[in-house]
Amino acid sequence: MTIMTEQARNLILEHCRENDLPMTEVDLDRPLVDLDLDSLDRLEIIQMLEREFQVKADKQEVMALETLNGFVSYFAALTR
């Protein structure tokens, strides 16, 4: 696992804990709907990752992704 992936994973888990989402660990390949992440949660995660990695994402593209691994891969591509 890359440092960027680990950072993203930790940020997402922290967001979920702060928002009382029932998640003790993040399964990056699990569908977002199975994780009870609504569109507001997804948007907050996108904004958090944009700030952390100092990039600008196409929010419509990212919102269409179905897993957190998709989010991580998208942001990893932006940081190259």
N, C-alpha and C positions, 0 to 999 in steps of 0.2 A: 504494500500500500504506500502510495506516495505521501509526502508531507502535506501537499495540497488536499489530497483526498481525506487524510486524517483530520486536518483542520476543518474542512467542510463538514465532515461527519460529526465532529465535536460541537460545532456551531449549531447544526441542525438538532442534535440531541438536547443541547442547552435550551434552544428555542422551545422545543416540545415540553421540556420540564417546566419552564417558566410559564407556559400557557396551559398547564395541567392536562396535557395530552398523555394518555396512558402508554408511555413508552419508556422502557428501561434501557434498550439498546436500539440502534438504528439498523434495520435491514435495508440496505440501499437498493436492493432489487425488488422489494415488495411494492406492489402497486400503491400509488398515493391514496387512492380511495380506501384501501384496506388499513391505512395508517390514520384514518380520520382527519386528514389534513384538508381543510376546506380552501377555497380560493384566497381568502384573506391570509391564512397561514402560509400558503404557497407564495403569495406576494411578499409577505414579511421575510420569508426565507430568501427570496430572490434579492430583496433590498439589502439584507444582512450580508449576503455573499458578495454583492456589488461593492459594498463598503469595505469589507474585509480584503478583497483582492483588487480593489481600486480599478474596476472595470465597469463598463456599461453593457447591460444585457438587453436583448430584444425581448421584452416581457411576454409578448404573445407567443414567441417561439418557445420560451421556457415554460410557460403555463401549459403548453400542449404536451410537454414531456410527461410520461406516465410513472416514472420512478425517481427517487432521489439520486440514484446512480446516474440517471439522465441529466439531472441538475449538475451533479459534480463533473460529469464529462463535458457538458456545455461550458461550464466556467473554466475547466482545465484548458479547453481549446482557446478561450479568450485570453488566458494568461501566457500563452506561448508567444 
